[in-house]
Amino acid sequence: MEQTSQNSKGINIRKLFSILMLISSTISLSMIAIILYPFDPKGIRVNRIGRFWAILNIKASGIRVYIEGIENIVEPPYILMCNHQSTLDIFALLSSLRLPFKWVAKKELFSVPFLGWALKSGRNISLDRENPREGLKAMNEAVKKIKDGMNVVIFPEGTWSTNEELLPFKKGAFSLAVRTGVPIIPVGIIGTGRLQPEGCFIPKEKGKVYIKIGQPVCTTKQGPSAKTELMCEVRSCIERLIRCEQN
């Protein structure tokens, strides 16, 4: 009984530390990002700050991230497409991908105090799913950034999956890939949904997250079925990456 009480106390202390770290680091580093905004036209410095922010919070939560297949990222730019199960996906990717990139994220995130301001300062891409005109504008912005040599990270499901199965993919991400002709890197993320399920402000327990990076998928196909074929191929790649780790 005494041992159980001590373990519970240790867990509560870790959670309190994680919450304090998340709040304090988000506020302080977001303010630094805002100050840097006028002097960082491509958002490279802010991207580094984001990585530091993610590393701080991953460590504070007792999470270890293992990445495999980084050698597949050879000649950027790429469009990285990942499965999405948790807020923890963002921290895991930021802390482990040692290359500059921009998020294509739903516009609601850009309205969140401090976090949203940092996203804007990093010149990430706000996607309005409810407004086709604004959505097209976001895609045009993404095309420009990719053609300028910047990597882009997209969650093609568009929202979280509440289990380990992939949700249907949105076609917009694949329209972007076909327009730019830039290869897609499929990425499988395993473990985040269990460690920080929907509704959890921080990870509920310590644990391991695995990121598996697949081989680039060519996007130079043309024709009316190009997007559909590409979507099926990328989905199949991500499913294999996830299942390979789970098995």
N, C-alpha and C positions, 0 to 999 in steps of 0.2 A: 504493500500500500504506500509506504514511504517513498519507494523507488518510483512508483507511478506518479506521485505528487511532484517529485523532483523533475521528472521528465516533462510533465505538463507545465511546470514553471519555466523550464528551459525553452519550450516551444513558444510560450507566451512572450518571453523576453525577445526571442528571435523575431517574432511577428511584429512586436512593438518597434524593434530596431529597424526592420524592413520598412514599415510604414513611415517612420521618421526620416529614413534615408530617401525614400521615394519622394516625399513632400519637399524636403529641404533641397535635394539635388535638382528636382524639376524646377523649382522656383529660381534658385541661384544660377543654374546653367542656362536656363531660358533667358534670364536677364543678360547674361554674357552674350548669348546668341543674338539678341536684339541689338546690343551695342555694336557687335561685329557686322551686322547686316550691310551698312553702307560701304564697308571695306572688303566685302567678300562677295563679289559679283556672281560667282558660280556656286556659292554655298559650300565650298570644300572645307573651310575651317569649321563651319557649323556642323557639318557631317562628322568631323572628328570629335567635336564636343558631344554630339549625340552618341557616338560610340563609347566615349568615356562615361557618359550618363548610364548607358546600358550595362557596362561592366560593373560599375559601382552597385547597381541594384541587383544584378545577377548574383554577385558575391554576397551581398547583404542577405539575400534570400536563401543562401545555401544551395544554389543551383549550379550544376556543372554542365557545360555545353561541349559536346564532342562533334567535330565536323569532319566529314569524309568526302573526298572527291574535289577538293579545292584546286587540284591540278587541272581540272577541266575548264577552269576559267583562265584562258591563255591570252586572247587578243580581244579585249573589250573594244567597243561597247556591246553589252548584252541586255536582253530583257530577261530578268529572273522571275519565274513564276513558281509560287509556293502554295502548298495547302495551308489552310488557316483554321486553327482550333482554339486560339486563346490570345489574349493580350500579350502573353509571354512570348509568342512568336516574334513580336517586334524586338523585344529585348535580346532574344537569342540570336536573331539575324544581325542586329546592330553590333552586338559584342563580338561576333565571330567572323563576319565578312570584312576582310581587310581591304576593301576597295570602296572608292566613293560611289554613291548611288543616290537616286531620288525615289521617294515613295510616290506611288499614285494612290491617294487615300481619299475616302469619302469626305465631302466638304464639311460635315458636322464636326470632324476632329479639329478643323482649323479655327473653330469658334471656342474651343476649350481654353480657358485662361492658362497662360504660361506655355502649356504644351502646344496649343494651336499657334501661339506667337512664334515659338521655336520652329515649328513646321514651315511657317511662312518665311522666317528668316533664313532657313535652309533652302528656300526656293523649291520646295517640294510641290507636287501637282495636286490641286484640289479638284475632285471629280464630283459633279452634281448629277446624280442619277435621275433626278426628277425633271431636269430641264435639258432637253436634247441639244439646244443651242449652246448652253454652257458646257455640256458634256463634250461636244465637238471641239469647243475652244480648248478644253483641257487636253484632249487627244492631240490637237495641233501643237500645243505647248510641249507635250511629251515627245512628239516627232522631232521638234526642233532640238530639244535637249539631247536626244539620242543621236541625231545627225551631227551634233557638236561634240560627240564622243562620250557622253555621260551614260552610265548604266541606270536602268530603271527596275524597280521591284514592284511586282503586282501580285495580289491575291486573286486569281481568276474566278474563284467561287463568289467573290463579292461580299461575303460575310462569313461568320464563324459556322463551322460544322459542330454539332453537339455530340457527335460520336466520331469514330475513326473512319467513317465512309466519306468520300468526297461528295460535295454538293455539285449540282450542275454548273458548268462553267459559263461565264458571260462572254459573248462573242467580241465585245469591244476590245479586249486585250489582244485578240488575235488579228483584228483589223489593224491595230497599231503595229503589230509584228510584220504583217504583210506589207504595209505602207513603207516601213523603214528597211525591210529586207535584213534586219539584224537578227542573228541567231537567238533562240530562246534557250535559257538554261533551266531545266526542270529541277525543282528543289523539294525534297521531302523532309518535313519536320515531324519528329516523333516525341511524344511525352508531354508536350505543353498542355494539352487538354486535360490530362489527368492531374497535373500539378497545379494548374490554375484554371479551373473550369469557369464558365460564364457566371458572373455575379461575385467573383472573388476579387477583391481590390489588390491583393498580393498573392503570391504562391502559398498554398495552404500547408505545404510541407517541403522539406528538402528533397532533392532528386536529380536525375540526369535527363538532359535533353539531347537528342541526336539530330544532326542536320546532315542530310546526304545530298550531294550535288551530282546531278547526272551529266551525261554527255550533251553538248549543244545540239539543238534541233534546228535544221535548216529551214528558213522561211521564204525561200526564193520561188516556191511553187506559185503558179498563176492559174487563173481560171475560176469559174463560179464556185467550185467545191473546195478551193484552196484553204479557206478559213476553217471549214468543217473538218477537213482531213488533218489540218494542223492541230486543231483543238483535240481531236481524238488521239493523236500521237502523243501530245504533251500530257494529256490526262493519263494515258497508259503508262508513260514514263514515271510520273509521280506516284501512281499506284504501285508500281514495281518497287520503287525506292522505299516506300512506306512498308510494304509487306516484307521486303527483304530484311529490314531491321527488326520488325515484329516477330519474324520467324527465327 
